[in-house]
Amino acid sequence: MDCPQLNETRHCLLWHIFARVKAKAKRRIRKNSSRDSGRGDSLSDNGDSIRGVQVPPSSPKGKLLDRKSRLGKGRGLPKKGGAGGKGVWGHPGEVYDLEEIDVRDPNYDEDQENCVYETVVLPLDEQDFEKTVTPIVQEYFEHGDTNEVAELLGDLNLGPMRSSVPKLAVSLALEAKASQRELTSHLLTELCGRVLTLADVEEAFDQLLKELPDLVLDTPGAPQLVGQFIARAVGDQILSKSYIDSYKGKVNCEHARAALDRAAVLLKMNSGGSCRENLWGTGGGQRPVTQLIKEVSLLLKEYVLSGDAAEAERCLRELEVPHFHHELVYEAIVMVLESKGEKISEMILQLFKSLWESSVITVDQTRRGFERVYSDIAEINIDVPCAYSALEQFVEKCFTGGVIDKKLRDMCPCRRQIGSVLILVSYGAALEHIYMFTKAGS
């Protein structure tokens, strides 16, 4: 016998299942009707309305005729009218204005409204200063552009190391050439007022005088060179004239005393205390050709008197004119041709060997010097009658000593060759005169 409570539970369960089946059927009918709503009806030949052919929703044609969003939401238009999506900041051509500050914002800070943001460059310490400024000065020795150095130093925060710039430049110039010392003096003059002050220059020379005992270890002539830098700075008006007098009776270091004495002597030698470019001289190829010729001739005369090939090589290097070494070869050969005896010839040959072994004079400069003598031998022979024979003997010695090659030796002119050429020219001129005389007579 069934329990009334069990029957009631079964009745509720059946009713619930029936309600779910009915709701599912309604949803299917509603879905099919929405897909067929956009297909429209067609008319037959008799004017009767004919329902369109039912197309299964899953077929490609059904998807093509479907006007409803396939995602079930939206109308299929671009999001935000084309202004949305990844990597899009708004409509094309839209300009964003500055965002106004909302004073009611909880994160609003009144102090941030007047803030100015700037790039902060930390001041250089001693170690970073040397690593940064040393390449700048060394590159300046190559290009000589003071404006570039001023711009590079202006970008740095030198801070208390500003007075170390002249000190470092002079220290590097002590071991450099005379032309680079001249560039250093010019650099100090150009930087004063732009990057440096007069007080910075004075403090730099004070430090150099204190460090002279250490500088002498690497550069024995440092006291004299620093004295010349001081004299040049006074002459360029970047150092006061009373700078030297301020040290009177206060110097205990002999090297500093020698530097100040050197500066004082140079300033007394120059009228009015103006010490200009002639202090270091004009280096390299900037000097006139006539001056270079005089210096080369003086170099050879000193070598003939002393016989020191190493000193002659050092003087030739200090001239800083590798493109003008052919003048030394030319003058030396002419000196051999004008000399009497074998002493000067042997000394010049030894000098050529020494310069060749040390690669001071190149093959090209040697060849140009010999070729200049070959082309001028006719004029030299007017003043030196035995120039041809002396040249042949010296050229043969140079070839034997390995100074020149066989090709350059064979190019040496001799009197027999010149004589045969003169004979041919004379014979040709005589034939021409005979021909002209015969033609005029006929």
Protein Blocks (a to p, Z undefined) as FASTA:
>chain_A
ZZfklmmmmmmmmmmmmmmmmmmmmmmmmmmmmmmmmnopaddfkopacddddddfkbmk
lmmmpmbdfklpajhiaehhhpgcehiabdehiacddddddfkbmkbcfklmmgccdddd
ddddfklmmmmmmmmmmmmmmnopaklmmmmmmmpcfkjmlmmmmmmmmmmmmmmcfklm
mmmmmmmmmmnojlmcfklmmmmmmmmmmmmmmmmmmmmmlmmmmmmmmmmmmmnopacf
klmmmmgopafbfklmmmmmmmmmmmmmpghhiacfklnopehjlbcfklmmmmmmmmmm
mmmmnopaklmmmmmmmnopaklmmmmmmmmmmmmmmpgcjklmmmmmmmmmmmmmnoma
cfklmmmmmmmmmmmmmmmmmmmmklmmmmmmmmmmmmmnomacfklmmmpccfklmmmm
mmmmmmmmmmmmmmmmmmmmZZ
